[in-house]
Amino acid sequence: MLQVTGLRVAIARAADEIRPVDGVDLRIAAGETFALLGESGCGKSMTALALARLLPDTGRIIGGSVTLGGDDLLALPESAMRRVRGGRIGMIFQEPSTSLNPVMTVGAQIAEALARHGLRGEAAREEAVRLLEAVGIPDPTRRLQDHPFQFSGGMKQRVMIAMALAGRPQLLIADEPTTALDVTIQAQVLELLADIQRRQGMGMLLITHDLGVVARMAHRVGVMYAGEIVETGARGAFFEAPLHPYSRKLFAALPGLGKRGSALDAPEGSVPPLDRQFPGCRFAERCPAAFDRCDEEAPAWHHVGAQAVRCHLYEGVSIPRPLSLPGTGAAALHRQRVAQPVLEVRELAVHFPVRKGLLKRTVGHVRAVDGVSLRLAPGRTLALVGESGCGKTTVGKAILRLIEPTAGEVFLDGEAVGEAGTDGLAPLRRAVQMVFQDPFASLNPRMRVGDIIEEGLAALGIGADVRERRARVIELLERVGLSADMRWRYPHEFSGGQRQRIAVARALAVSPRVIVCDEPTSALDVSVQAQLLNLMRTLQQEQGLAYLFITHNLAVVEYLADEVAVMYLGRIVEEGPVERVLGMRAHPYTRALLAAVPRLETEGAGAGRAAAGGAAPGAAVEMPSPLDPPVGCHFHPRCPQATDVCRASYPPVTEFSQGHRVRCHWPQLDERFPAARG
């Protein structure tokens, strides 16, 4: 259905040009999913934009061909391409915040897409409700009238998916479609996309960093590096034995429970700038298996079994075999164990009033956070997990007083923060920093990144003079995997993953003691994620940093966290040491989250194979609205073991040993922990 041959893209700059796509070949059949993997800056998103002819003003296609169903898309006039976009080609963009119109309701934006394809009036409204319901938006009829700022990051992404599917496209280009989604909604969305693909015979180009999603969704896989594809193959063959050294490094960079206490084996360095010439292999300077020929001669394609790889090491090889790579000698890292909390939250509540009518009469409250208590010690990581809309981000913002809490107290080193008043928050803002979920929305588009990072230093009077602060900026950029010359660029000149690294550098600039991390790795590919996690562990070891880590990625939780708190509809339903919570899975909701995770076996004989995963128990029932939570246990409408007592009263805390607590009338313990009850 789609045939791409020799695609080349150039982006003009003041003195030169870069080539983010440099000779890409790929094909996608009807009903097939082709997954494109690679780090940020490798050219994946630019490839997608080129297929739809949505390049920036300074970009142009300088070579190759793109045919869809026999039609040459590069030869079509712009008027014809407008009919192709949204109709024959649908696209889910990586950053929903920059793709949704902030002054239009989501219902109007979906209706706009439907009207473009002939559906208007009440029929369009009914279809918009159906689309929102299909992608997991609770109370879709009411939420049609909401604006994008009233949705969480994950919900905004679901709105984007609904808009992309509105025209029932032949080809769907999905650029990180599940990046901001929690695991249960991710499972629903992936199942939805797979179901639509089966019914419509839709082809899909899936751009993602998540190897678990690839293992579940893809039929074929392509690995992209520095503007070109370096390995392709069927999904099964690729996960059984990835061939290219770069592919092997991506697998080695994956976090997991078996790697706790050790640094991840991430590829050293970063993707080279694409304004240079490459006489040899583009991965040579980062490859642990490189030899002289790699620097001098570009490798040709070699067909090895059902795979194809661009690497000199496979010349004359016809049978797939794993490539043995030298290790990086990662040393185990030591964790501080300090009992005294640096940050404590007691019965925190955030209720938002709902008003109606001309007089704005209050008719109820959205209980976004409803009595949350947390303790975080220096040198420790507490992971806060749960679906989108559970209140996790609101907890983080309320701790920093970016949102005024309705009730509860926050203590920093035993002193109540609320007693400081608005004028006394400077010490809190220095001690506690936040990395937000959407890096583009949190970076000033009119400031260079060096000034963005330096801004906090100047505001808090850190650094003796300008030169000292700018030296600190250069140090921070290099620590998060960026080069010093990047301080002169603006946020729009970076990829999504690079922008998140800038946001991390800004948070680190003022030497905080606690960092609230709101999905800091959600926009990062696996190698950059590994670099960031290694950096965070090193900083924690050296400085005793404490992290409140808000995430949907349970593999990151297994690797990084000391404790985990599972949140549902504004309340903590299970908490304790990560090994016990994720091992026992005493609460049905915890089991539901874990069941929804697409996983890979990263250790042992099954390494690289897809493990079981799918729709979680109760996932077919949407999460209730926090405006009108269920009576009794909030999870009972979705719980497979709910009884009358669950519907009548909210469960008390059940205490297990070693600080493991569960709010459930009928907690069940995993059989691997027969003596768990204290």
N, C-alpha and C positions, 0 to 999 in steps of 0.2 A: 504494500500500500504506500509506504514512504521509502524513497530511495535517495540517499544523500551520498554524493561522490565528490571527493576532493574539495570540500568546503573550506574556504579561507576568508577570514575577516580581518580588516585593519581598522584601528582606531587612531585618528590623527591627533597629535599633540603639538605644542608650540614649535618644537625643534625637530621632532621625529615622529614615529608612529609605533604602535605596539600591535602584535598579531596574536590575539587571545585564542583564535581558532586557526589552525595552520595545517590543513589537509585532512579533514575529518571525513571518514567513510562510515556510514551505518545504514541499516535497513530495518524496517519494522513491518511485519505482516499484519493483516486484519486480525484482531483478537489477541495480539501478542503484546507483551510488556517487555520493553528493552530498558534496562536500568543502567544509568551512567553514573559511575563512581569517581571520586577523586577529591583532593583537597580544595579548599577555597583558593581562587585565583588560577585554577587549572583551565578555565574556559568553558565549564559545563553550562552555566546560565547564559553565556554569550552565544553558545551553540543554539540553545533553545530560542533566544531572541532572533537569531539569524533565520531560523526556519520560518518564523512568523513575520519576518521583515519588520521587526520592532527595534532595530538598532538605534543607539543614541545618534544625535545629529552629526557627530564627528566620525561615526562608524560607516563602513561600506563593505560590501561583499566583493572581494577582488578575485575570486575564482571558485570553480566548482559548479555543481548543479543540485537542485532540490526538486524532486518530482513527487506529487501526491496524487495517487490514483491515475497516473499518466500525465497529469498537468504540470508543466514547468512553472513552479511558483516564482522563480526569479525573473521570468519573462512577463508576468502578469502586470498590468497597470495598477496603480494604487487603488482605483475605484473597485477593481475586481478583488483585490486583496482584502478590502474591507468586508466583502461578503464571505471570504474564506475564514477570516478571524472570527471566532465565536460561533461560526456555523460548522465548517468542516474541521477547523482546528480550535480547540478550547485550551485555555492556559490558566494554570494556577500559579500565581507568582509567589516568590519566597517571603516577601514582607507585606502582609495584609494591611498594615498601618499606612503604608505609602501607596497602596493600590485602591483603597476605599475612599470615597469622597466624604470628608468629615462633616459637610453641611447638609448632606442628604440622608434620609432614613435608609436603613438597609432594605426595607420593602421597596422603596422607590428605586434603589439601585438594581435590585433583582428584576423589578418590573421593566426597567430600562433595557436590560439584557433580553428579557422575553419579548418586548415590543420590537426589538431589532429583528426578531425572527417570527413576527406575525401574531403574537399572542398579547391581547390587551384586555382591559376592563376586569370584570369579576373573574374571568377565566385565568388571567394573569395573576390575580391575587391568590386564587386557590392553588395555582401551581407554585407560587412563591412560598406559601405555607407548607406545601408538600416537600419542597426542596429543603427548607430549613429544618423540618421534622426529620427528613432523611439523613441530614448530616449531624443530628444530635443536638439541636438547639431546643432547650426546654421552653414550653409555653410559646410556640412559634407564632401564633396569631397575635398575641400581645407584642412580641418583640419585633414584628414588622415595623412598628412605629418608633423603634429606638434608633439612635445614631451610633456610629461605630465606637465612639469614646465610651459608650455604656456597656461595651462587651469586653471580656477578657481577651488576652492575646490568642488563646486557643479558639475562642468563639469567633473572633474576627477571621481566623483562617478558615473556619467552617463556612462562614458566609461567602468567602472567596471561592470555596469549592462548589457551593450551590450555584453561584453565578457562572462558573466555568462549565457546569453541567447543563445549564439552562438551554443551550442551543443543541443539545444531543449531538456532540461532535463525533466525527469519524476518528480523529486523532486527538488525544488529550496529552498536552505537555504539562507534566506535574513537577514543578520546581520546588523540592522540599515540601510536599503537601502535608506532611504530618509533623513538621518540625516543632510547632508550638502546642501540639496536642498531648493530653495525658494518655496513658496506655489504653484505657477502656474506650475512649473516643477514637483513638488511633485505630484500635481493632475494628470499631464500627465503620470508620471511614474507609479503611482498606477493604473490608468486606463489601461495602457499598460500591466502591470503584470496581472491584472484581465482578460483582453481580451485574453492574451496568455494562461492563466490558463483555461479559458472556452473552447478555441479551442483545446488545447492539453490534457486536463484532468490532468494538472500538479498539484501535491500537493505542498504545500508551508509551510515551517517553518519560520515564521516571528518573528524576534527578534527586539523589539522596545521599546522605552520609551514613545512614543507618543500615548496616549490613544485615541486621535482623529483618528489616522491611524488605530488603532485596531478596533474602532467602525465602520469604513468604510470597512475594508478589511477582518476581521477575521470571520470564522464560529464558531470556538471554541477558548477558552482562557485558558492559564495556567499561574499562578502566581508563580514565583520562588523566594525562599529566602534561603540564606546560604546553597546552594547546593542541595536543595530539592524543589519539587513542593508542595505548600501549599493549592492551590485552583484551581479547573478546572470547566469549565461549558460552556454551549452555550453562544454565545455573548450576545444575548438579555437578558438572565437571569442574566448574570454577571453584565451588565450595569444597569439593573433594581434594583438589590440589591446585591452588592458585600458583601460577608459574612465574610471572614477572617479579623481580625483587621488590618493586614498589607495591605490588599487590600483597606480597608476603608481609611487608612492613605494616600495611594497613591492618591486617589481621593481628599482628603482634602488638599493635597499639590499643587493642580493645581492652577496656577494663573488665574486671570480673572478681568474684569472691576469692578465687585461687591465687590472685595476684596481690591481695592485700598485704601491705607492709613493704612492698617493693615498688620501685619506679617502673613505669610502663616503657616498653621498648619502642618509643616513637621514632620516626625518621628524623635524623638530625637536620638542622637548618630549615629552610622554607623553599617554596616554589620559586625558581629563578625569574627575574624580570623578563617579560616577553618582548622587550624592545631590542634584544641582542640576537646575534646569529649563533646557531648551534651546529658546529661542525661534526660533533659526535652525538652520543646518547644524551638526552636532556636530563636524565636522572643520574648521570655518572657521578657528579660531585657529591651526591648524597648516598650513593649506593655502596654498601659494605663489600660487594663482590666485584666492583669495577676493576678493570685492568687497562693497559695502555690503549688498546684498540677502541675502547669505549669513549675515550676523549677525542679520538681522531676520525672515527667513521660512524655515521648514523646507522643503527641496526635496521636490517630488513625484516619483513614479516616472516615468521616461521610457523608452519602448521604442525601442531603437536597433538595428535589424537583429534578430539572434537574442539580443541582450542586453537587460537592463534595468538602469538606473542611477538612483540618487537624487542628482541634482546639477543645479543651475540652469544650468550651462554647456551642458547638452544639451537644453534646451527648444527644441522645433522642429527638432531634428536627427534624421534618420531613417537615415542611412548611417553605419556605424561609422568612426571616424577616431581616430588617436592624438592625445591631448591634449598639446600642447607646454607644459611647465611650466618656470618659471624655475629655474635651477640654484642650488645653495647656495654656489657659489664655493669648492668644496673645494680646498685647496692641497696640493701634494705634500709628503709627510713624508720627512725624511732619516733614514737608518739609520746608527748607529755601526758601524764595522768594527774590532773589536778582536780580535787573535789570541789573547791570553793568556786561558785559560779561567777563569771565576769558579767553575765547578763541573765536576768531572771524576769520572767513574765508571769503575772498572777491574774487569773480570771479576766483576761483581756476580752473586751467586747466592742464591736463596731456595728452599729445599727444605722442604716440609711433610711430616712423618712420617704414615704411614697405619697405624693400630693396629687390632687385632681381638682379640676374646675378652675374658674377664673380667680377664685379666692385662694387657690392653692391649699385646699384643706387637706390635712394629713389623714390618710385613710389606712395606714399601716406602716410597717417597718420591714425592710430587708435585713435579716439577721446574718450579715456576711461573716462575722466572727462572733461566737456566742459562748464565751467562757473558756478561753484557751490559756493554759499554763505551760511554760517551758523553762528549762534550765540549761544554760550553756557555759561550760568551763573553758578556761584558756587551753589552747592546743587541741581542742576537740571539735568535731563536726557533727552537728545535728541536722539530719535530713528531714524535710517536711514534704510529704508526698500526698497525692490525692488528685482527683479529677479537676479539670478546669471549672471554675465557679464555686469551688469548695471554700474559698477564702484565704488561700495560702499567701498570695501577693498582698492582700489587705493586712494580714498579720505583719508582714515585713514593713509595710509603709507605716502602720500604726506604731510599731516599735520606734521608728525614727521620727515620729510625730509629723510625718508628711500627711497623714490623716489623723484627725483628732479622735482618740478612742472615746466610746460612749461610757465605758466603765473599765475597771481593772487598773493595775499598776505595772510599771516597768522599772526595774532596778538595775543600775550600772554600778558594779562594785559595792552593792549593798545600799546605795543611795537612790531614793525614788526620783526618777527623771521628771515626773509630772510636777513635782514641787519646785523645779527650777524656773518654771514660767517660760514664755516664748522668748524673752530676752536672754535667758540663761542657757540656751540650747547649743551654743558654740562648742563646749566640751563634748557634748553628746555627738555632734556632727563630725568631730574629729575622731572620736573613739569608735564610732559605728558608721560604716560606709555601706552603700548599696550598689550592686551591679544589677541594672534593670534588664527585663526580658527582651525588650526591643531596643537594640543599640542605636539604630538610626533615629528613633524618636527621642532618645535621651542625649544625643550629641547635637550641638548647635551647628546648623548647616553653613552658617556664615563665618565660622571661626576655623582656623587651621588647627590640626590635631595637637600640635605642640602647645598652642595657647589654651586649648581645652584642658589638657592635662595640667598645665601650669596654673590654671585659674584657681583651683582649690588651694595650692600652695600660697598664692598671693593673698587670697581672702583670709586665710588663717595665720598669715604672717610667718610662714615656714620658709627658711632659707635667708641667708644674710643679704644677698643681693640677687639681681637678675641673672647673672652668670651662674651662680650656684643653683638656682632653680632650673635653669635650662639644661645644665649638666644632669640634674636629677631626671628631667624629662627624657633625655637621650638614654640614660640608664634604664628607665622604666620601659621605653619602647623596645629596647633590645632584650629585656627580660621576658617580655610577652611575645617574642618571636617576630618583631618588626624591626626594620632598619632605621637608623638615625635620620636619614634624609626624608623619611616619610612624615616628619614633623611639619614640613612645609605644605602638606597636602590638605585638602578639605574632605569631610566625611564621605561625600558622594563618590570620591575617587577610589574607595575601598570596597572590597567584597563584604558580604554579611558577616563572615567569620572574622575578618580583619577588624571590622568595626567593633565587634564584641571584645576583641583583645584591647582595643583602644579604651573601651569602657572599663575593662579590668585595670589597665594601667592608671586611669584617672582615679579609681577607687583606692589603689595602692599608694598614690602619690603622697597622701597626708599621714602615712604610717598608722593606719587604724589598728585597733585591737580586736574588733569584731567586724566581719563583712557579711552582710545579708546578700546572698547570691540568688537572684530570681532567674532561674533557668539560664545560668551563664554559659552552658555548653550546648544549648539547643540549636544554635545556628552554626556550630562548628563541625567540620569533618572529623573523622576518627583520629587522624594523626595530630591535628591541631588540638583536638580535645585532649588527647594524651599529653601533649606538651603543656597545656593549661593545667591539667590535673597534677602533673609532675611539679609544675611551678607552685601550685597551691600547697601541695604537700611539703615542698622545700621551705616555703615561707612559713608554714605552720610549725615546722621543726625548728627553724632559726629564730622566729619571732614570737612563738606561742600564740599565733592568731587563732581565733575561734570563728567558725563558719556556721551560719544558719543557711543551709543549702536547700532551696526550694527547687524541686525538679520533678519531672515525669520519668526520668531515665533510671530505672531500677538497677541497671548494671553499674552505673556511676555510684548509686547509693551503696551497693554491695562493696564496691572498691574503696570508696572514700570515707563513708560515714562511720562514726562510732555509735551513735544512737539514731533512731528513726522514729518519727511521729506520723501516724497515718491520720489524715484529716478528711472529714466528710460533713458537708453542710454546716460548716462553721465550728465543728467540734472535733476534738481529738478522740478517735475511737480505739486506737491501739498505739502503744509507745513502749520503748525499751531499747536494749542493745540490739544492734542491727542483726547479729547472727540469730538471736532468739525470735525477734519479730518476723523476719523473713523466713526463718526456719520453721517456727511453730505455726505461723499463720492462723492464730487463734480466732481472729475476727473474720466473719464471712466476707467483709469488704476487702480486707487484706488479701484473702485468697482470690477474690475476683480480680484485683489489680494484677497479681502475679500471673493469673491464668491468661490474661490478655496480652502479655509481653511476648513479641516475636523474638526468639532467642537463637543464639548460636552456641554450640559447644566449643569453648576456646581452650580447653585442656583435654589431655588424654587421647585415647584412640579415636574418638569421634570428633576431634578438633576440626572445625570448619564446616561441620554439618548443621543443617537447620534442626532445631529442637522443636518440640510441640509448642504450639501457641495458637491462640484464636480468640473468638469472642468470649468474653468473661461471663460467668454465671450472673444473671440479672442484667446483662448489658442490653438486652432487648427492651427493657423498661427504662425510660429516660429518668435522669436524676430530677427529683422534685425541685420546685422553685424555692429559694430561701425566703421568698415573701410569704409563703404558706407551707411551711414544713409539715410533714405528717405527724400526727399525734403518736406518742410512744417512741419507739426506736425509729430514727429518721430513715434507716436503711431497710425497714421491713417491707416496703412495696417491691423491692428488688431482691430480697433475701430468699434463697431457696429453702431455708429451714425456719422461717418465721412462724410464730405461734400466736395465740390470743394475747398472751402476756406481752409479747413484743409490740402488739398493736395498742396496748393499753398504757404502758409506762416506759419512760426512758430508762435504760439499764444502768445500774450502779457500776462502780469500778470493781473489777475482779483483779486481785493482786496475785501475781505469780512471783517466783523468786527472781533475784537479781534485777529488781526495778522494772520488771515487765508487767504492764497494766493494760487491761482490756475492758471496754465498755460493751458488754454483750451479755444477754440473759443466758445464752447457751454456748459459751466459748468451746471450741474444739481444738485439741492439741495434736500436732503432727506426730505420727507414730514414732518418729525418730527421737522424740523427747518424752519417753514414757514416765520419767520422774520429774517432770517440769513443774508440777504444781507445788507451791511452797506452803 
